[in-house]
Amino acid sequence: MLAMQKLVVLKLDGDLSQGVKVTLEIGAEGDRASIEVQAYLPSKPEIIADYRLWRTTYRSLSNFRITPINIHVGGSLDEHLNNCRKLNKKLSQQMNSWLNCNSFRPVKEKLLKQLTLDDTVRVLIKTSDTWLRRLPWHLWDFFEDYQKAEVALSAPEYEYLPKPKTSTIAGQVKILAILGNSEGILIDKDRELLEMLPDAETTFLVEPQRSQLNKQLWERDWDILFFAGHSESLEDGKSGNIYINETDSLTIEQLKYALKKAVNQGLQLAIFNSCDGLGLASQLEDLHIPQIIVMREPVQDLVAQEFLKNFLEKFSSGESLYLAVRESREKLHGIEDKYPCAVCLPIICQNPAAIPPTWKDLLKKPEPRTGQPQLNKYKTRSYCKPLSFQKVLLLSLAIAGLVMGVRWLKILHKWELQALDHLIQLRPPEKQDKRILVITINEEDFQLKQQQQRKGSLSDLALMQLLEKLDSYHPRAIGLDIYRDFSVDAKYSNLATRLRNSDRFYGICEVSEGEQKPGIAPPPEISLQRQGFSDFVVDSDYVIRRHLIAMEPSSTSPCVTPYALSAQLAFHYLQSQGINVNYTQQGELQVGKIVFKQLRSHMGGYQQIDDRGYQVLLNYRSSPSLTQVAEQVSLKDVLTGKVNSSLIKNRIILIGVSASSAGDIFLTPLSEMPGVIIHAQMVSQILSAVLDGRPLLQVLPFWSEVVWVLSWSFVGGTIARCFQIIVPLGLTTGAALMGLYGFCYYLLIQGYWIPLVPSVLALGMTGGSIVVFRLQQINSNESIKF
């Protein structure tokens, strides 16, 4: 086999939690794919967990080109670097184990058969899933064998870009270089490297205003857009910000029309030599920029500069874009003793409709793209007699039953939870719960002199001084969301006495669950009556949506308290007001007059879940800043006397760590939250339900959900029966869906989680079935009204 240029496309439909359908396409560069193979990758959520752990460790390093802030490293630097490398190796092993599964073997066998080791291969990973895009695909052992292959990301949807017409007169490569906010980093080296490029005309914008940048993109034709400075992507991986000067940041959306103009005028390549660029790349892909190079995670100065130097040298000397990126990326391996995982950072994002240019191609001046899009033409068909209402009802019953059966099998589980999260995020903001105060321990608090001899996150001295301050202001209850499975140091005997004798101080422990989770013991000084477990119930996508109030731990567990910390604090507060806690004859928890309905295995969008313990749905308190369920102060503020006594008196005080380096961060429908804030949400849910009448989140009885889904199935069938012309049919169906969405949103605010996804499916399937049936009755030679 002769060496050739090949294009390999892997279309990934799905995610790591549910599994991925894989379509492999192989073809010669510039031609349509000649080979297509189907395969499957099973679910492997462990990769997400390993990636999160690696990313948390990696991001605690310093001197990144991310937002202009300082990041501190705890512990030995060498130990931190080694741990980062080990976690990266573990992630690589998990990925290759996943990619070596039997169901993916057809893809690997076809690659081996169709590619030679001398082929130059572009591998496009085409997916919209954020976690699949984040994975370091170059760690796939395929790339060890194929030294002339490089990987790129691609969006599933893209726009065909007509190939620019070029003149035969050689010119210069036109580069627009934006040198943004450089606080704490050195980007002068980036400028020097660009200035040394042969046959290039580079225009530099140093910390520009938005209007200056916009003007340059509109008024001139550019081949390459370059950015160096601070940048970041949002957690969803779909958007991000670049910091163009000391005061202003921009999203790609804010440059949308200027960038579209630049693409139309021949922009071929965008390079963002800055931090955390996958969110930026996602937005740039929406604008159909042909090629984009970004850093997938935060990047240190030397790494960014070394990559840029090697890439520009290779690319401008005639090497192809992909091989220039691969060689420049792999050269970073030489500095990984100080900058771990540097090889993982650079990544290409490719518009599949474009063929990557060489430097020589850029030297030929492109003519502006022109042309009008082709309009679709529709034919019409004749009228057909509608189905009777009896038949529509029977079809609605069948489809509603099918949908509810599929739901019972947990197939709709993921979509229903995502829909719930979306509706929760749209709810109007609520006031803070003034019965709670959260004392957070942040990175600055770790540096306090009282913390110099700490074990874990809070030293004995700091805890003693904190409790002395708090007790003098008479709080109602105090909850410590920090593990202390060790005794108080002998020299702080006053603290030990206070912990033993206080009737309002509660500590935490963790319940054991086999060998994988041995559990954590409570503070030795605290009696069983003042202990609460810290365990959360986490869904399969790692999001906390349920409130575990009580459970029966094993007798062998180091933690045997039956109630959660949140429940203990809330019950203490309510009992001081004469409100009792008991169980009804049906075994349901009743606090005052409010019954907390227990969540079971098959209830609402939850199907076949682990319902051990007393679980209820967690109705998060919405707030503009997401984590501000209650007022917050820092440990330093309390110890230095900066907190007004009114913030403490008669309140529940929760003490916990908010520093990201502690690893006590969890996903919620609203955002990532520290564990102490989630405990505050849970305490607030109990207090607000009992004292304020705030609705608890609950689901309808099963028969009511069946009637609800059946009703919307019948609505979809009735619309399809009554409207045979496409435009009215589409508009009426759209109005029905908007009405369904509005009903579900309103009822969620009232405390009811109503089946949205099953109803949408039932409406669409019934209506679609009737439309298909009607079309089959029409003669294929007649036309449809439009």
Secondary structure as GFF3:
##gff-version 3
##sequence-region A 1 786
A	DSSP	beta_strand	5	15	.	.	.	ID=ss1
A	DSSP	beta_strand	19	28	.	.	.	ID=ss2
A	DSSP	beta_strand	35	41	.	.	.	ID=ss3
A	DSSP	alpha_helix	46	59	.	.	.	ID=ss4
A	DSSP	alpha_helix	77	99	.	.	.	ID=ss5
A	DSSP	three_ten_helix	102	104	.	.	.	ID=ss6
A	DSSP	alpha_helix	105	114	.	.	.	ID=ss7
A	DSSP	beta_strand	120	126	.	.	.	ID=ss8
A	DSSP	alpha_helix	130	134	.	.	.	ID=ss9
A	DSSP	three_ten_helix	137	139	.	.	.	ID=ss10
A	DSSP	alpha_helix	142	145	.	.	.	ID=ss11
A	DSSP	beta_strand	149	154	.	.	.	ID=ss12
A	DSSP	beta_strand	166	170	.	.	.	ID=ss13
A	DSSP	beta_strand	173	179	.	.	.	ID=ss14
A	DSSP	alpha_helix	188	195	.	.	.	ID=ss15
A	DSSP	beta_strand	200	206	.	.	.	ID=ss16
A	DSSP	alpha_helix	210	219	.	.	.	ID=ss17
A	DSSP	beta_strand	224	229	.	.	.	ID=ss18
A	DSSP	beta_strand	231	233	.	.	.	ID=ss19
A	DSSP	beta_strand	240	243	.	.	.	ID=ss20
A	DSSP	beta_strand	249	250	.	.	.	ID=ss21
A	DSSP	three_ten_helix	252	255	.	.	.	ID=ss22
A	DSSP	alpha_helix	256	264	.	.	.	ID=ss23
A	DSSP	beta_strand	269	274	.	.	.	ID=ss24
A	DSSP	alpha_helix	278	286	.	.	.	ID=ss25
A	DSSP	beta_strand	291	295	.	.	.	ID=ss26
A	DSSP	alpha_helix	301	316	.	.	.	ID=ss27
A	DSSP	alpha_helix	321	331	.	.	.	ID=ss28
A	DSSP	three_ten_helix	332	335	.	.	.	ID=ss29
A	DSSP	three_ten_helix	342	344	.	.	.	ID=ss30
A	DSSP	beta_strand	346	350	.	.	.	ID=ss31
A	DSSP	alpha_helix	359	363	.	.	.	ID=ss32
A	DSSP	beta_strand	364	366	.	.	.	ID=ss33
A	DSSP	alpha_helix	389	408	.	.	.	ID=ss34
A	DSSP	alpha_helix	413	426	.	.	.	ID=ss35
A	DSSP	beta_strand	436	441	.	.	.	ID=ss36
A	DSSP	alpha_helix	443	446	.	.	.	ID=ss37
A	DSSP	three_ten_helix	449	451	.	.	.	ID=ss38
A	DSSP	alpha_helix	460	472	.	.	.	ID=ss39
A	DSSP	beta_strand	477	480	.	.	.	ID=ss40
A	DSSP	three_ten_helix	490	492	.	.	.	ID=ss41
A	DSSP	alpha_helix	493	501	.	.	.	ID=ss42
A	DSSP	beta_strand	505	509	.	.	.	ID=ss43
A	DSSP	three_ten_helix	528	530	.	.	.	ID=ss44
A	DSSP	beta_strand	531	533	.	.	.	ID=ss45
A	DSSP	beta_strand	546	550	.	.	.	ID=ss46
A	DSSP	alpha_helix	565	575	.	.	.	ID=ss47
A	DSSP	beta_strand	581	583	.	.	.	ID=ss48
A	DSSP	beta_strand	589	591	.	.	.	ID=ss49
A	DSSP	beta_strand	594	596	.	.	.	ID=ss50
A	DSSP	beta_strand	602	603	.	.	.	ID=ss51
A	DSSP	beta_strand	606	607	.	.	.	ID=ss52
A	DSSP	beta_strand	614	617	.	.	.	ID=ss53
A	DSSP	beta_strand	631	634	.	.	.	ID=ss54
A	DSSP	alpha_helix	635	639	.	.	.	ID=ss55
A	DSSP	three_ten_helix	645	647	.	.	.	ID=ss56
A	DSSP	beta_strand	652	657	.	.	.	ID=ss57
A	DSSP	three_ten_helix	660	662	.	.	.	ID=ss58
A	DSSP	beta_strand	665	667	.	.	.	ID=ss59
A	DSSP	beta_strand	672	674	.	.	.	ID=ss60
A	DSSP	alpha_helix	675	687	.	.	.	ID=ss61
A	DSSP	pi_helix	688	692	.	.	.	ID=ss62
A	DSSP	beta_strand	698	699	.	.	.	ID=ss63
A	DSSP	alpha_helix	702	722	.	.	.	ID=ss64
A	DSSP	alpha_helix	726	749	.	.	.	ID=ss65
A	DSSP	beta_strand	752	753	.	.	.	ID=ss66
A	DSSP	alpha_helix	757	777	.	.	.	ID=ss67
###
